Amino acid sequence: MRILILGGDGYLGWPTAMHFSAVGDEVTLIDNFAKRQWELEEGIEPLLPIPTLHRRVRKWKDVTGKTIKVHVGDLCNHRFVYKLLDEVRPEAIVHYAEQPSAPYSMQTRTTAVYTQTNNVVGTLNLLFAMRRYCPNTHLIKLGTMGEYGTPNIDIEEGYITVTHNGRTDTLPFPKQPGSFYHLSKVHDSHNITFACRIWKLAATDLNQGVVYGITTKETDLDQDLRTSFHYDHVFGTVLNRFLVQAVVGVPLTVYGTGGQTRGFLDIRDTIQCVELAARNPAKPGEFRVFNQFTEQFSVMDLAKKTVEAGRRAGLNVTIDHLPNPRIEMESHYYNAKHSKLADLGLKPHLLTNEMLDHMLSTVRTHAGRVNQDSFRPTIPWAEERPS
């Protein structure tokens, strides 16, 4: 297949690009390196130093003999997007190219507006370009389970059948996003739904849970092929942060009671899910929604698992309950359906003790690079900050 990967310099984009290239697909990726700029703004960096994208692409060719094409540009520039799709004419587009952090989006008016403009306008430009140049292309869009919030009912996969005043219909599942970032994802979903209905585009929305992990089969081939692993309070995810804190002897920063429950998955399963969607495309006019996660945990579940992993490694890991900077329910019902990807053949990598021990060992080899000042949250949801 001709695969176009948007956001190919990122934590998920780069491993995805390598995977599709490794199995023989023709891969083109784009990025404008905005994520690297945001890291500079926040004074944070990944645990491992990451070579430039072009250097990684050269190394990939050296190691495997396979070529990945690179275009540098911004989805918010519609002329760039139109030219790109006219040139590549992809059969599938994997769309990771968005500002991915809830805390970043809640930091100031400026970051909130930027997040929504960047994410929503970029996706709209893409939809218009698809309509013009490649209307039969399958769009695989990375969404988020955070679109749903934490309703007091089971979370279905995208749609819910409702009977009201004696009439029944199947409607999009109600959305209760918890940040301006999650709101931007909801707007994306609505815009893509509309484009599929009106223009008969084909799209799959992957409502992804929280991703953890540092390595894939391809990143293990050479140190220059590794991907960005964040543990900070802005771009890091909770288990990644806990593992780094355990290694350097900092108490695990649990927000509030730690009762917040979410769906989680290994980075290798993100790639597996994207490939399953690509090999089994939506039909013209179809907007599919897959809930993309493999297990559900509370924050305290993960903290306790990290304490036990630390004990097995000879580390004394403790837990620190911080005032929750977010506005969210800490004790709630959470039962999200996630059968559609399993039906397509997903074989999950579950969070076993062996898996945790391996991740902890990998992080431990890079403990000297950890910036401990980046752990504690400094972005409160309810407080207005200078833009």
C-alpha positions in Angstrom: 0.0 0.0 0.0 0.9 3.6 -0.4 0.8 4.9 3.2 1.0 8.6 4.2 1.8 9.1 7.8 1.1 12.6 9.3 3.1 13.5 12.3 5.9 11.0 11.4 8.5 12.5 13.8 6.4 11.7 16.9 6.3 9.1 19.6 3.8 7.1 17.7 4.3 8.3 14.1 7.9 7.3 13.8 7.5 3.7 15.0 4.4 3.4 12.8 6.3 4.6 9.7 9.1 2.0 10.3 6.6 -0.8 10.8 4.8 -0.2 7.6 8.1 0.2 5.7 9.4 -3.0 7.3 6.5 -5.1 6.0 6.9 -3.7 2.5 4.5 -0.8 2.2 5.5 2.5 0.4 5.7 5.0 3.2 5.7 8.8 3.0 5.7 10.8 6.2 5.3 14.5 7.0 6.0 16.6 10.0 6.6 20.3 10.8 8.6 19.5 14.0 6.2 21.6 16.1 6.4 19.0 18.9 10.1 19.7 19.2 9.4 23.4 19.5 6.8 22.8 22.2 9.4 20.9 24.2 11.8 23.8 23.9 9.0 26.2 25.1 8.3 24.0 28.2 12.0 23.3 29.0 11.5 19.5 28.7 13.0 16.8 26.6 12.5 13.0 26.1 14.3 10.5 28.3 16.4 9.5 25.3 18.1 11.9 22.9 16.3 11.7 19.6 18.2 12.3 16.3 16.6 14.5 13.7 14.0 12.9 11.5 16.2 13.0 8.4 19.0 11.2 10.3 16.6 8.5 11.5 15.3 8.0 7.9 18.9 7.7 6.6 19.7 5.2 9.4 16.6 3.2 8.6 17.8 2.8 5.0 21.3 1.9 6.2 19.9 -0.8 8.5 17.1 -2.2 6.4 17.8 -1.1 2.8 14.2 0.4 2.8 13.3 4.0 1.9 10.9 6.3 3.7 10.1 9.5 2.0 9.9 12.7 4.0 8.0 16.0 3.3 8.3 18.9 5.7 5.2 21.0 6.1 2.2 22.1 8.1 -1.3 20.7 7.7 -2.6 24.2 8.5 -1.2 25.4 5.2 -3.8 24.1 2.8 -1.6 24.6 -0.3 1.0 22.3 1.2 -1.7 19.7 1.9 -3.2 19.9 -1.5 0.2 19.6 -3.2 1.1 16.7 -1.0 -2.0 14.6 -1.7 -1.9 15.4 -5.4 1.7 14.1 -5.5 1.4 11.0 -3.2 -2.2 9.8 -3.9 -2.1 7.5 -0.9 -4.3 4.5 -0.4 -4.3 5.1 3.4 -3.6 8.1 5.5 -2.6 7.7 9.2 -3.2 11.0 11.0 -1.2 11.6 14.2 -0.3 15.3 13.3 -1.9 17.1 16.2 -1.0 18.8 19.5 -1.4 15.8 21.8 -1.3 17.2 25.4 -4.3 18.0 27.6 -2.1 20.0 30.1 -0.5 22.0 27.2 -4.0 22.9 25.9 -5.1 24.1 29.4 -2.0 26.2 30.1 -3.1 29.6 28.8 -5.6 31.1 26.4 -2.8 31.1 23.8 -2.1 27.4 24.0 -5.8 26.6 24.1 -6.5 28.5 20.9 -3.4 27.2 19.3 -4.4 23.6 20.1 -7.8 23.9 18.6 -6.7 25.9 15.6 -3.8 23.5 14.8 -5.8 20.3 15.3 -9.2 21.3 13.8 -8.0 23.4 10.9 -5.3 20.9 9.9 -7.8 18.1 9.8 -10.3 20.2 7.8 -7.6 21.0 5.2 -6.9 17.3 5.0 -10.5 16.4 4.4 -10.9 19.0 1.6 -7.7 17.8 0.0 -8.9 14.2 0.1 -12.2 15.2 -1.5 -10.3 16.9 -4.4 -7.4 14.5 -5.0 -8.0 11.1 -3.5 -11.6 10.6 -2.5 -11.1 6.8 -2.3 -8.3 7.0 0.3 -9.0 5.6 3.7 -8.3 8.0 6.6 -7.2 6.5 9.8 -7.5 9.2 12.4 -6.0 9.0 15.9 -8.8 10.0 18.3 -8.9 9.6 22.1 -11.0 7.8 24.7 -11.0 11.1 26.4 -13.7 12.3 24.0 -16.2 10.3 26.0 -15.3 11.5 29.5 -16.5 9.3 32.4 -20.3 8.8 31.9 -22.2 6.7 34.5 -23.1 4.2 31.7 -21.1 1.7 29.6 -19.1 3.5 26.8 -20.0 2.0 23.5 -17.7 2.0 20.4 -18.7 5.3 18.9 -22.4 4.9 18.7 -25.3 4.2 21.0 -28.9 3.0 20.2 -31.4 5.2 22.0 -35.2 4.8 22.4 -36.9 8.1 23.1 -40.6 8.8 23.2 -41.3 5.6 21.5 -38.8 6.1 18.6 -35.4 4.4 18.2 -32.2 5.6 16.5 -28.5 4.9 16.6 -26.6 8.1 17.3 -23.0 9.1 18.1 -22.2 8.3 21.7 -22.4 11.5 23.9 -19.1 13.3 24.4 -17.9 14.9 27.7 -14.3 15.9 27.0 -12.1 17.0 29.8 -9.8 19.6 28.2 -9.4 21.9 25.2 -7.2 19.2 23.6 -10.0 16.6 24.0 -12.5 19.1 22.7 -10.4 19.5 19.6 -10.6 15.7 19.1 -14.4 15.9 19.4 -14.5 18.6 16.8 -12.3 16.4 14.5 -14.7 13.5 14.9 -17.7 15.6 14.0 -16.0 17.1 11.0 -14.9 13.7 9.7 -18.3 12.2 10.3 -19.8 15.1 8.2 -17.3 14.6 5.4 -18.0 10.9 5.2 -21.7 11.5 5.1 -21.7 14.3 2.6 -18.6 13.5 0.4 -18.6 9.7 0.9 -15.1 9.6 2.3 -14.0 6.6 4.2 -12.6 7.0 7.7 -11.8 5.1 10.9 -11.6 7.0 14.2 -9.3 5.2 16.6 -10.3 6.4 20.1 -7.1 5.5 21.8 -6.4 5.0 25.5 -3.3 6.0 27.3 -0.1 4.6 25.7 2.9 3.3 27.5 6.2 1.8 26.4 9.5 2.7 25.0 10.5 0.1 22.4 9.2 -1.7 19.4 10.8 -4.3 17.2 12.0 -1.6 14.8 13.3 0.9 17.4 15.4 -1.9 18.9 17.4 -2.3 15.6 19.6 0.8 16.3 19.8 3.6 18.9 19.3 6.1 16.1 15.9 4.6 15.4 14.4 5.1 18.9 11.3 7.1 19.5 10.6 9.9 22.0 9.7 8.7 25.5 8.2 11.5 27.6 7.8 11.3 31.4 7.2 15.0 32.2 3.9 16.5 33.4 3.0 18.0 30.1 3.6 15.3 27.4 4.4 12.3 29.5 1.8 9.6 30.2 1.2 8.3 33.7 2.9 4.9 33.6 5.9 6.2 31.8 6.2 8.9 34.4 5.8 6.5 37.3 8.6 4.2 35.9 11.0 7.1 35.6 10.2 8.4 39.1 10.7 4.9 40.5 14.2 4.7 39.0 15.4 8.0 40.4 13.9 7.6 43.8 11.2 10.3 43.5 7.7 9.4 45.0 5.1 8.6 42.4 3.0 11.7 41.7 -0.6 10.5 42.0 -3.1 13.2 41.4 -5.7 13.2 44.1 -6.9 9.8 45.3 -5.8 8.1 42.1 -9.2 6.6 41.4 -9.3 7.9 37.9 -9.8 4.9 35.6 -8.8 4.8 31.9 -8.0 2.4 29.1 -4.4 1.7 28.4 -2.3 0.0 25.7 1.3 -0.8 24.8 2.9 1.2 22.1 3.3 -1.9 20.0 -0.4 -2.4 20.1 -1.0 1.1 18.8 0.9 0.1 15.7 -0.9 -3.2 15.5 -4.3 -1.5 15.7 -3.4 1.0 13.0 -2.3 -1.7 10.7 -5.5 -3.7 11.3 -7.5 -0.6 10.4 -5.4 -0.1 7.3 -5.7 -3.7 6.1 -9.4 -3.7 6.7 -10.6 -0.3 5.5 -13.8 1.5 6.0 -16.2 1.6 3.1 -17.0 4.8 1.1 -19.3 7.0 3.2 -18.5 5.0 6.4 -17.2 6.6 9.6 -16.1 3.8 11.9 -15.1 4.2 15.5 -12.9 1.7 17.3 -12.1 2.0 21.0 -8.3 1.4 20.9 -7.1 0.0 24.2 -6.4 -3.4 25.7 -6.9 -3.0 29.5 -8.4 -0.7 32.1 -6.6 0.5 35.2 -7.0 3.2 37.8 -4.0 5.5 38.4 -3.6 3.8 41.8 -3.6 0.4 40.1 -0.6 1.5 38.1 1.1 3.1 41.1 0.9 -0.1 43.0 2.1 -2.1 40.1 5.1 0.2 39.8 5.8 -0.1 43.6 5.9 -3.9 43.2 8.1 -3.7 40.1 10.5 -1.5 42.0 10.6 -3.9 44.9 11.5 -6.7 42.4 14.3 -4.5 41.2 15.6 -3.7 44.6 14.1 -0.2 44.6 12.2 1.5 47.5 9.3 3.1 45.6 6.8 5.3 47.5 3.7 7.2 46.5 2.9 10.9 47.0 -0.8 12.0 46.6 -0.8 15.6 45.2 -3.7 18.0 44.9 -5.3 17.2 41.6 -4.6 20.0 39.1 -7.3 18.7 36.8 -11.0 19.1 37.0 -12.1 15.5 36.8 -14.0 12.8 38.7 -11.6 10.7 40.8 -14.2 8.1 41.8 -16.4 7.0 38.9 -17.9 4.1 36.9 -15.9 3.2 33.9 -16.7 0.3 31.5 -15.7 0.9 27.9 -16.4 -1.6 25.1 -13.4 -2.5 22.9 -14.2 -5.5 20.8 -14.0 -4.3 17.2 -10.2 -4.4 16.9 -10.1 -7.8 18.7 -12.6 -9.0 16.1 -10.1 -8.0 13.4 -7.3 -10.0 15.0 -5.7 -7.8 17.7 -3.2 -9.8 19.8 -2.5 -7.6 22.8 0.7 -7.2 24.8 -0.8 -7.1 28.3 0.8 -5.3 31.3 2.4 -8.3 32.9 5.1 -8.3 35.6 7.6 -9.3 33.0 6.6 -6.4 30.8 6.9 -3.9 33.7 10.3 -5.3 34.7 11.6 -5.0 31.2 10.4 -1.4 30.9 11.8 -0.5 34.3 15.2 -2.0 33.3 15.3 0.0 30.1 14.5 3.2 31.8 17.1 2.5 34.5 19.9 2.5 31.9 19.1 6.1 31.2 18.5 7.4 34.7 21.3 10.0 34.4 19.3 12.0 31.9 16.2 12.5 34.0 15.1 16.0 34.8 13.3 15.7 38.1 12.0 19.3 37.9 9.6 18.2 35.2 7.6 15.7 37.3 5.4 17.9 39.4 2.3 19.4 37.7 2.3 23.2 37.3 -0.8 23.7 35.0 -4.0 23.9 37.1 -7.2 23.5 35.0 -9.3 26.1 37.0 -6.7 28.9 37.4 -6.4 31.6 34.7 -2.8 32.1 33.7 -1.2 34.9 31.6 -1.5 34.1 27.9 
